[in-house]
Amino acid sequence: MKATSQKQQIILLLLEGWTDPITAFKHAGTIKLSTRVGELREHFNILHREKVTKSKFGKRVRYFEYKIVKDKNVKKALEFYKLN
């Protein structure tokens, strides 16, 4: 599958497994992963989980990770985004 658009790149990342905002920035160039996930929810079943960690300054930091559930609708959605 060759990804040409940012959405296509994000779809492929989410199919590989849990993806966080830093990974999405490195691989797809987006700083708004949650926005892109919201747009993709129309076609994909996307799970999210909250992660909590501490910053280098000792402050509590929250962020979300996302992944696509590989169910019966994935094939149709991949065809819609021309990733078949």
GIZIVEN-V223287 format. One record per pair of residues at least 6 apart in sequence whose C-alpha atoms are under 6 Angstrom apart, sorted by sequence separation. I is the first residue (numbers start at 0). GAP is how many residues later the second one is. D is the distance in whole Angstrom. If there is no record, write none. Layout:
BEGIN
i: (I;I)
gap: (GAP;GAP)
d: (D;D)
END
This chain:
BEGIN
i: (2;24;53;77;52;53;52;51;51;50;20;50;49;50;49;48;48;47;47;8;46;46;45;5;45;44;45;44;42;19;18;17;18;17;17;16;13;14;13;0)
gap: (6;6;6;6;7;7;8;9;10;11;12;12;13;13;14;15;16;17;18;19;19;20;21;22;22;23;23;24;34;45;46;47;47;48;49;50;53;53;54;82)
d: (5;6;5;6;6;6;5;6;5;6;6;5;6;6;5;6;5;6;4;6;6;5;6;6;4;6;6;6;6;4;5;6;5;5;5;5;4;5;5;6)
END
